[in-house]
Amino acid sequence: MTSKLLKLQPRPDYVEEVYEVLLDAICDGSLAPGTRLTQEDIAEQLCVSRSPVLQALRLLKKDGLVRDAPGRGLLVAPLEPAALADLYEIRGALDVLAAKLAAATRAKLDPKLIERGRKAAQTGNVHAMIDADMTFHFAVYTASGNRLIAQTAHGHWVHIRRVMGAVLQAPDQRPSIWDEHAAIAHAIEQGDGALAARLAEAHSKRASQLVVGRIGALPGVLDPCAEPATSVA
């Protein structure tokens, strides 16, 4: 199975654009775990030189999204349940703190965030669902008034976004997710920090259980030494 990447419009510096294109492809599963990546193939598909591709791949490797392949080259990093459980544990702590701080000022989140999320869930558009979910959580981080929460969370959400892309491919998604978001937003607006924190913690734990439980069942995501079956060629 092959993956096709969209060509980029001509401009002097493509590093950020190449990075974003590859990141999106990794997160939505177009570039599945184990997919081999070569500078030549990517540069040809995007119609750019190898230099920005090399730099973009270095950034992705630094983020932990790609790693050295057996023999030579790079591959899309596998998804590992134990690492994901650790990731969601950190995310949960940040979510709880943000919700509690936001409730202290009775912050009012834009109702359109919930509306947008429900619509995205109904359409089944993975990109839209991920974007809506991230936008809601970062709105809570911003409402907390502590800028370090969003800054800290940003690095973790690169990986969470990818995991969501894998899990959201399944048709039987947890339908209550936006009800949970709405309840968190309501508790924040009411100034109930204790309730907002409990709801945020429960929301994160349910998400972790869902993700860790399903990732292990997905083919080709766990063994970093397995011979990958796909490439970007």
N, C-alpha and C positions, 0 to 999 in steps of 0.2 A: 504494500500500500504506500503510495507516495503522497507528499504534502506540497501544495503550491502556495507560494507567497506572493503578495501583491507588489507590483513594481512601484518604485518611488519616483516622484517627480524630481527633475534635475535641480540641484542646489550645491553650494560649496562644501558643506559639512553634513555628513549623513549619520554620524555616530549615534546621536540620540534617536533619530528616526529608525535606524536599523535595530537598535536596542528595543524600541517599543514594538516594532513589528514582530520580532522574535519572542519578546515577552508575551504579547497577546497570543501568539501561536502556541506557546508552551502552556499558557493558562487555560486556553479553550480546548486544549487537547489536540489541536491540529498537528503539533509536534509532540507526539506521545512519549512517555518515559522510555528510554532506551534508544530513541531515534538518533542515529549518527548525524553529526553536523560537520560540514566541510566548508571552508571559506569560499572555495571555488563555486560550489553549487549555490550557496546563498547569494554571493555576489552576482552570479549570472541571473538568478531569478529576480533579484531586486534591481538589476541594471545599475549597479554601483561598483566601485573598485573594491579590491580585497581589503584595503587599509581600514575603512570604517567598520567592515564586517569583523576584522580581527579585534578591533578595540571594543566593539559591542559584545563579542563573545567573551572577552576578558572580563567585562563588567558582569555578564551573566554568570560567569564562573565564580567571580567574587561574591555574588549574591547566593551562590549555592544551587543555582538552577541548572547548570551544566557542569560536567566533570570530565576528566580524562577518560577516554575509551580504552578498552583493552587493546594493546598493540599500538595504535596511534590515533590521533584525532580526538574529537570530543563527542559526547553524547548527552542527551537530555537526562538529567539526574532522576533516579527512581524516587518514588514516593514511599516513605517508610513509616509505618504506623507508630512506632515508639517515638520517633522524632516529631510526628504530628501531634501526639498527645502532649509532649513538652511544649510545643508551639501554642496549642490552645490553652494550656495552663497559664502561660505568660499573658496571652491575649485576654483571658478571663480576669486576671488581676487588674489589667489596665482598664477593662470595661467596667469593672466594679468601682474602681476609684473614680473614673470619669463620671459615671452615673451619680455617685454620691456627691461629688463636687458640683455637678450641674444642678442637682436638686437643691443644694444649699442656696442657690440664687434663683430658684424657681424658673429656670431657663425654659423658654417655650420653643420647641422645635417646629419647624415648618411642617404643617399637616400634609403638604404635598409630597413630603418624603415617603410617608406611609402609602399615600395614594399611588405614587409612582411605583413603589415596590410591589404592591398588590397587582397592578397592571402588568408589570414585568413577569410576575409569577404566572399569571394567566396565559400570557403569550408563549411561555416556555423558551424565550430567547435567553440563552445562557449569558451572553455579554451583558444584556440589560439587567438580568437578575444579579449578577456579580456587582455591576456598577451601582445599582440601587442599594444593595446591602452595604457596600463600602461607604457610600455617601451618607447613609444613615449613621453608621458607627462613627465616622469622622465628624459628623455634625455633633454627636454627643461629646467627642473628645474636645472639639472647639468650645462647646458650651461649658465645659468643665472650667475653663479659664486658665488651665495649666498647659502651656504650649509644649512642654516636654512629653506629655502623654501622646499627642499626635506624632511628634518626631520619633519617639520610641516605637510606636505602633507601626509606623510606615514600613520599616524594614521587615517586620513580621507579616504584614499584610501582603507583601509580594508573594510569599509562600501560601498564605491563606487563600489568596485569589486563585492561585493555581489549583489548590486542593478543591475549592468550590467548583472550578471548571470541570474537574473530573467527576465529582459527586453529582453535580446538577445535570449530568447527561442522563441520569436515571429518571424515568417518568414519575416514580412514586415519591415525590419530594414531601418533606414534612410541611403540611399545609398551614400549621400554626405559626410559622416563623414571623409573619407580619403582624399577627395578633400579639405575639410576644414583644415585637418592636413597639407596637402601639401602647402596650401596657407599660413598658419602660418609659416611653415618652410622657405618658400620663402621670406616672409617679414622680418624674422629674418636675413636671409643671406644677404638681401639687405640693412640691417641696418635701416629699417624703423620702429622705435620703436612705433610710433603712430598707424600705420597700424597693426602691430603685436599685439598690445594691444587690438585694436578694434576687430580684428578677433578672438583672444582668448576669449574675453568677449562674443562675439556673439555665439561662439562655445559652451561655457559653458552654456549660457542661453538656447540654443536650446536643449542641452542634459538634462537640468533640466526640461524643459517643457515636453519633451518626457517621462522621467522617472516618474515624478509626475503624469502625465496624465494616464500612463499605470498601475502603481503599484496599484492604487485604484481599478482597474478592475480585478486584480488577486485574485483568491479565497483563503481565509484563511490567508491573510497576515496582516490584520489590527487589529483584536480584540485580545488583549493579554490575555483576560480572557476566550476566547472561548475554548471549550474542543477540544484539538487537535485530529486529525483523524489518525495520523500516529505515528510510533515509529521506533527506530533503531533495534528493536528486529527481 
